[in-house]
Amino acid sequence: MTKRLVQHGNSAALVLEKPLLQLLNIDLTTDLEIITDGKNLIVSPASSQTSEGDLLASLEKINKLHSATLEKLAR
């Protein structure tokens, strides 16, 4: 799909058709996160903040799966 930006006041807007919004489960109330890798725009539904508990659980899982490798790297 190729799109062009449209003038919206002093800004530019990208119009997304309803079928695309429905496919991604996005509506006018969805907060979107826009990031770039320097060449591309990446638009995603904003994720909720990760809690400290989620972070600690992830670290524990990583340590359990890769403890030997991490120990070797630490030497």
N, CA, C and O atoms as CSV, one atom per row, in Angstrom:
chain,resi,resn,atom,element,x,y,z
A,1,MET,N,N,0.854,-1.168,0.000
A,1,MET,CA,C,0.000,0.000,0.000
A,1,MET,C,C,0.905,1.238,0.000
A,1,MET,O,O,1.818,1.343,0.819
A,2,THR,N,N,0.658,2.139,-0.887
A,2,THR,CA,C,1.395,3.399,-0.952
A,2,THR,C,C,0.459,4.519,-0.555
A,2,THR,O,O,-0.680,4.577,-1.018
A,3,LYS,N,N,0.933,5.409,0.300
A,3,LYS,CA,C,0.110,6.524,0.789
A,3,LYS,C,C,0.878,7.818,0.613
A,3,LYS,O,O,2.104,7.813,0.498
A,4,ARG,N,N,0.154,8.926,0.591
A,4,ARG,CA,C,0.744,10.260,0.601
A,4,ARG,C,C,0.220,11.005,1.820
A,4,ARG,O,O,-0.907,10.783,2.263
A,5,LEU,N,N,1.045,11.881,2.351
A,5,LEU,CA,C,0.612,12.725,3.450
A,5,LEU,C,C,-0.365,13.765,2.923
A,5,LEU,O,O,-0.278,14.175,1.766
A,6,VAL,N,N,-1.291,14.189,3.768
A,6,VAL,CA,C,-2.238,15.245,3.412
A,6,VAL,C,C,-2.031,16.420,4.364
A,6,VAL,O,O,-1.622,16.242,5.511
A,7,GLN,N,N,-2.318,17.617,3.873
A,7,GLN,CA,C,-2.197,18.823,4.693
A,7,GLN,C,C,-3.275,18.815,5.767
A,7,GLN,O,O,-4.445,18.558,5.482
A,8,HIS,N,N,-2.878,19.097,6.998
A,8,HIS,CA,C,-3.819,19.172,8.119
A,8,HIS,C,C,-3.405,20.378,8.958
A,8,HIS,O,O,-2.600,20.250,9.880
A,9,GLY,N,N,-3.955,21.547,8.638
A,9,GLY,CA,C,-3.510,22.783,9.283
A,9,GLY,C,C,-2.065,23.053,8.880
A,9,GLY,O,O,-1.737,23.063,7.693
A,10,ASN,N,N,-1.201,23.272,9.875
A,10,ASN,CA,C,0.217,23.484,9.613
A,10,ASN,C,C,1.008,22.186,9.673
A,10,ASN,O,O,2.238,22.213,9.646
A,11,SER,N,N,0.330,21.063,9.752
A,11,SER,CA,C,0.978,19.765,9.886
A,11,SER,C,C,0.654,18.877,8.691
A,11,SER,O,O,-0.111,19.255,7.803
A,12,ALA,N,N,1.241,17.711,8.688
A,12,ALA,CA,C,0.945,16.694,7.676
A,12,ALA,C,C,0.310,15.514,8.385
A,12,ALA,O,O,0.683,15.189,9.513
A,13,ALA,N,N,-0.642,14.874,7.736
A,13,ALA,CA,C,-1.340,13.740,8.335
A,13,ALA,C,C,-1.299,12.551,7.393
A,13,ALA,O,O,-1.268,12.706,6.172
A,14,LEU,N,N,-1.299,11.375,7.972
A,14,LEU,CA,C,-1.380,10.130,7.217
A,14,LEU,C,C,-2.750,9.535,7.501
A,14,LEU,O,O,-3.063,9.223,8.650
A,15,VAL,N,N,-3.565,9.376,6.477
A,15,VAL,CA,C,-4.920,8.857,6.643
A,15,VAL,C,C,-4.879,7.340,6.504
A,15,VAL,O,O,-4.381,6.810,5.511
A,16,LEU,N,N,-5.405,6.654,7.505
A,16,LEU,CA,C,-5.452,5.192,7.507
A,16,LEU,C,C,-6.901,4.753,7.335
A,16,LEU,O,O,-7.788,5.225,8.046
A,17,GLU,N,N,-7.133,3.854,6.396
A,17,GLU,CA,C,-8.486,3.391,6.106
A,17,GLU,C,C,-9.006,2.481,7.224
A,17,GLU,O,O,-8.238,1.840,7.940
A,18,LYS,N,N,-10.324,2.449,7.347
A,18,LYS,CA,C,-10.992,1.689,8.394
A,18,LYS,C,C,-10.604,0.206,8.410
A,18,LYS,O,O,-10.377,-0.325,9.498
A,19,PRO,N,N,-10.513,-0.494,7.276
A,19,PRO,CA,C,-10.126,-1.915,7.344
A,19,PRO,C,C,-8.752,-2.143,7.987
A,19,PRO,O,O,-8.551,-3.126,8.700
A,20,LEU,N,N,-7.816,-1.234,7.732
A,20,LEU,CA,C,-6.490,-1.355,8.350
A,20,LEU,C,C,-6.576,-1.132,9.855
A,20,LEU,O,O,-5.958,-1.862,10.629
A,21,LEU,N,N,-7.339,-0.126,10.269
A,21,LEU,CA,C,-7.526,0.139,11.689
A,21,LEU,C,C,-8.188,-1.046,12.383
A,21,LEU,O,O,-7.797,-1.415,13.491
A,22,GLN,N,N,-9.185,-1.639,11.741
A,22,GLN,CA,C,-9.868,-2.792,12.325
A,22,GLN,C,C,-8.927,-3.989,12.434
A,22,GLN,O,O,-8.950,-4.713,13.429
A,23,LEU,N,N,-8.114,-4.192,11.424
A,23,LEU,CA,C,-7.158,-5.303,11.439
A,23,LEU,C,C,-6.201,-5.189,12.620
A,23,LEU,O,O,-5.856,-6.190,13.248
A,24,LEU,N,N,-5.776,-3.969,12.915
A,24,LEU,CA,C,-4.822,-3.732,14.004
A,24,LEU,C,C,-5.490,-3.426,15.336
A,24,LEU,O,O,-4.814,-3.172,16.334
A,25,ASN,N,N,-6.821,-3.451,15.349
A,25,ASN,CA,C,-7.595,-3.162,16.561
A,25,ASN,C,C,-7.244,-1.781,17.120
A,25,ASN,O,O,-6.997,-1.620,18.315
A,26,ILE,N,N,-7.231,-0.796,16.231
A,26,ILE,CA,C,-6.925,0.595,16.582
A,26,ILE,C,C,-8.157,1.431,16.284
A,26,ILE,O,O,-8.825,1.227,15.270
A,27,ASP,N,N,-8.460,2.381,17.177
A,27,ASP,CA,C,-9.531,3.334,16.900
A,27,ASP,C,C,-9.057,4.729,17.297
A,27,ASP,O,O,-7.890,4.911,17.642
A,28,LEU,N,N,-9.940,5.698,17.251
A,28,LEU,CA,C,-9.555,7.084,17.524
A,28,LEU,C,C,-9.117,7.319,18.964
A,28,LEU,O,O,-8.505,8.346,19.258
A,29,THR,N,N,-9.415,6.393,19.863
A,29,THR,CA,C,-9.024,6.555,21.259
A,29,THR,C,C,-7.729,5.816,21.595
A,29,THR,O,O,-7.239,5.923,22.719
A,30,THR,N,N,-7.170,5.073,20.649
A,30,THR,CA,C,-5.963,4.297,20.888
A,30,THR,C,C,-4.739,5.209,20.899
A,30,THR,O,O,-4.502,5.951,19.945
A,31,ASP,N,N,-3.961,5.149,21.985
A,31,ASP,CA,C,-2.694,5.873,22.021
A,31,ASP,C,C,-1.701,5.135,21.139
A,31,ASP,O,O,-1.595,3.910,21.201
A,32,LEU,N,N,-0.974,5.884,20.318
A,32,LEU,CA,C,-0.018,5.287,19.399
A,32,LEU,C,C,1.392,5.731,19.754
A,32,LEU,O,O,1.621,6.879,20.137
A,33,GLU,N,N,2.316,4.820,19.623
A,33,GLU,CA,C,3.727,5.112,19.824
A,33,GLU,C,C,4.366,5.210,18.441
A,33,GLU,O,O,4.197,4.313,17.616
A,34,ILE,N,N,5.093,6.287,18.187
A,34,ILE,CA,C,5.753,6.476,16.900
A,34,ILE,C,C,7.248,6.544,17.154
A,34,ILE,O,O,7.724,7.413,17.885
A,35,ILE,N,N,7.986,5.622,16.546
A,35,ILE,CA,C,9.435,5.606,16.671
A,35,ILE,C,C,10.043,5.550,15.278
A,35,ILE,O,O,9.344,5.298,14.296
A,36,THR,N,N,11.331,5.784,15.198
A,36,THR,CA,C,12.014,5.701,13.918
A,36,THR,C,C,13.354,4.998,14.106
A,36,THR,O,O,13.973,5.059,15.168
A,37,ASP,N,N,13.773,4.338,13.051
A,37,ASP,CA,C,15.103,3.740,13.049
A,37,ASP,C,C,16.054,4.598,12.222
A,37,ASP,O,O,17.143,4.152,11.863
A,38,GLY,N,N,15.646,5.820,11.922
A,38,GLY,CA,C,16.438,6.731,11.132
A,38,GLY,C,C,16.044,6.738,9.666
A,38,GLY,O,O,16.408,7.654,8.929
A,39,LYS,N,N,15.308,5.733,9.239
A,39,LYS,CA,C,14.876,5.635,7.843
A,39,LYS,C,C,13.376,5.376,7.734
A,39,LYS,O,O,12.736,5.822,6.781
A,40,ASN,N,N,12.819,4.665,8.695
A,40,ASN,CA,C,11.418,4.257,8.669
A,40,ASN,C,C,10.683,4.785,9.890
A,40,ASN,O,O,11.267,4.953,10.961
A,41,LEU,N,N,9.392,5.045,9.714
A,41,LEU,CA,C,8.510,5.331,10.844
A,41,LEU,C,C,7.852,4.029,11.249
A,41,LEU,O,O,7.426,3.247,10.398
A,42,ILE,N,N,7.769,3.798,12.548
A,42,ILE,CA,C,7.115,2.604,13.056
A,42,ILE,C,C,6.020,3.072,14.002
A,42,ILE,O,O,6.293,3.679,15.038
A,43,VAL,N,N,4.782,2.783,13.633
A,43,VAL,CA,C,3.624,3.214,14.409
A,43,VAL,C,C,3.000,1.982,15.038
A,43,VAL,O,O,2.623,1.043,14.337
A,44,SER,N,N,2.889,1.986,16.368
A,44,SER,CA,C,2.350,0.838,17.106
A,44,SER,C,C,1.404,1.325,18.181
A,44,SER,O,O,1.552,2.440,18.682
A,45,PRO,N,N,0.420,0.494,18.547
A,45,PRO,CA,C,-0.368,0.844,19.726
A,45,PRO,C,C,0.575,0.971,20.919
A,45,PRO,O,O,1.451,0.128,21.116
A,46,ALA,N,N,0.395,2.014,21.705
A,46,ALA,CA,C,1.265,2.241,22.857
A,46,ALA,C,C,1.091,1.099,23.849
A,46,ALA,O,O,-0.028,0.721,24.194
A,47,SER,N,N,2.198,0.567,24.291
A,47,SER,CA,C,2.133,-0.510,25.276
A,47,SER,C,C,2.039,0.098,26.665
A,47,SER,O,O,2.488,1.219,26.903
A,48,SER,N,N,1.460,-0.645,27.557
A,48,SER,CA,C,1.361,-0.167,28.927
A,48,SER,C,C,2.743,-0.216,29.564
A,48,SER,O,O,3.613,-0.971,29.131
A,49,GLN,N,N,2.928,0.579,30.572
A,49,GLN,CA,C,4.207,0.623,31.271
A,49,GLN,C,C,4.512,-0.744,31.880
A,49,GLN,O,O,3.641,-1.383,32.471
A,50,THR,N,N,5.745,-1.173,31.729
A,50,THR,CA,C,6.164,-2.434,32.324
A,50,THR,C,C,6.416,-2.213,33.804
A,50,THR,O,O,7.081,-1.252,34.190
A,51,SER,N,N,5.892,-3.092,34.622
A,51,SER,CA,C,6.081,-2.938,36.056
A,51,SER,C,C,7.440,-3.490,36.472
A,51,SER,O,O,8.058,-4.260,35.738
A,52,GLU,N,N,7.890,-3.095,37.638
A,52,GLU,CA,C,9.167,-3.587,38.153
A,52,GLU,C,C,9.111,-5.100,38.336
A,52,GLU,O,O,10.111,-5.790,38.139
A,53,GLY,N,N,7.948,-5.611,38.711
A,53,GLY,CA,C,7.780,-7.056,38.875
A,53,GLY,C,C,7.973,-7.799,37.560
A,53,GLY,O,O,8.584,-8.867,37.528
A,54,ASP,N,N,7.447,-7.230,36.469
A,54,ASP,CA,C,7.635,-7.836,35.146
A,54,ASP,C,C,9.106,-7.863,34.767
A,54,ASP,O,O,9.596,-8.848,34.215
A,55,LEU,N,N,9.806,-6.777,35.064
A,55,LEU,CA,C,11.227,-6.694,34.755
A,55,LEU,C,C,12.017,-7.726,35.551
A,55,LEU,O,O,12.873,-8.419,35.000
A,56,LEU,N,N,11.732,-7.827,36.831
A,56,LEU,CA,C,12.440,-8.793,37.670
A,56,LEU,C,C,12.155,-10.232,37.233
A,56,LEU,O,O,13.047,-11.080,37.254
A,57,ALA,N,N,10.920,-10.500,36.842
A,57,ALA,CA,C,10.572,-11.843,36.365
A,57,ALA,C,C,11.327,-12.161,35.075
A,57,ALA,O,O,11.794,-13.284,34.888
A,58,SER,N,N,11.445,-11.189,34.200
A,58,SER,CA,C,12.196,-11.395,32.959
A,58,SER,C,C,13.664,-11.640,33.240
A,58,SER,O,O,14.268,-12.532,32.644
A,59,LEU,N,N,14.247,-10.863,34.140
A,59,LEU,CA,C,15.657,-11.050,34.497
A,59,LEU,C,C,15.898,-12.423,35.113
A,59,LEU,O,O,16.901,-13.076,34.826
A,60,GLU,N,N,14.980,-12.848,35.952
A,60,GLU,CA,C,15.107,-14.168,36.572
A,60,GLU,C,C,15.069,-15.272,35.510
A,60,GLU,O,O,15.847,-16.224,35.573
A,61,LYS,N,N,14.181,-15.144,34.556
A,61,LYS,CA,C,14.065,-16.129,33.471
A,61,LYS,C,C,15.346,-16.152,32.630
A,61,LYS,O,O,15.845,-17.221,32.279
A,62,ILE,N,N,15.873,-14.965,32.311
A,62,ILE,CA,C,17.115,-14.886,31.538
A,62,ILE,C,C,18.258,-15.526,32.307
A,62,ILE,O,O,19.035,-16.295,31.740
A,63,ASN,N,N,18.367,-15.218,33.581
A,63,ASN,CA,C,19.439,-15.791,34.403
A,63,ASN,C,C,19.322,-17.304,34.499
A,63,ASN,O,O,20.332,-18.008,34.476
A,64,LYS,N,N,18.112,-17.803,34.607
A,64,LYS,CA,C,17.904,-19.248,34.698
A,64,LYS,C,C,18.317,-19.944,33.399
A,64,LYS,O,O,18.974,-20.985,33.426
A,65,LEU,N,N,17.925,-19.356,32.258
A,65,LEU,CA,C,18.207,-19.978,30.971
A,65,LEU,C,C,19.655,-19.812,30.519
A,65,LEU,O,O,20.189,-20.674,29.821
A,66,HIS,N,N,20.289,-18.716,30.911
A,66,HIS,CA,C,21.594,-18.382,30.348
A,66,HIS,C,C,22.664,-18.128,31.407
A,66,HIS,O,O,23.641,-17.429,31.137
A,67,SER,N,N,22.500,-18.674,32.589
A,67,SER,CA,C,23.446,-18.378,33.667
A,67,SER,C,C,24.870,-18.792,33.316
A,67,SER,O,O,25.808,-18.057,33.625
A,68,ALA,N,N,25.058,-19.939,32.683
A,68,ALA,CA,C,26.413,-20.391,32.335
A,68,ALA,C,C,27.073,-19.433,31.345
A,68,ALA,O,O,28.246,-19.089,31.491
A,69,THR,N,N,26.331,-19.016,30.364
A,69,THR,CA,C,26.869,-18.084,29.366
A,69,THR,C,C,27.187,-16.734,30.015
A,69,THR,O,O,28.227,-16.138,29.732
A,70,LEU,N,N,26.301,-16.257,30.878
A,70,LEU,CA,C,26.533,-14.987,31.551
A,70,LEU,C,C,27.765,-15.059,32.460
A,70,LEU,O,O,28.525,-14.094,32.551
A,71,GLU,N,N,27.963,-16.185,33.123
A,71,GLU,CA,C,29.154,-16.356,33.973
A,71,GLU,C,C,30.422,-16.314,33.136
A,71,GLU,O,O,31.405,-15.688,33.532
A,72,LYS,N,N,30.410,-16.977,31.974
A,72,LYS,CA,C,31.575,-16.959,31.087
A,72,LYS,C,C,31.862,-15.541,30.599
A,72,LYS,O,O,33.021,-15.129,30.529
A,73,LEU,N,N,30.825,-14.804,30.267
A,73,LEU,CA,C,30.993,-13.430,29.815
A,73,LEU,C,C,31.546,-12.531,30.916
A,73,LEU,O,O,32.281,-11.583,30.638
A,74,ALA,N,N,31.200,-12.823,32.143
A,74,ALA,CA,C,31.663,-12.011,33.261
A,74,ALA,C,C,33.143,-12.191,33.554
A,74,ALA,O,O,33.766,-11.318,34.159
A,75,ARG,N,N,33.712,-13.313,33.132
A,75,ARG,CA,C,35.140,-13.578,33.383
A,75,ARG,C,C,36.033,-12.815,32.493
A,75,ARG,O,O,37.254,-12.937,32.591
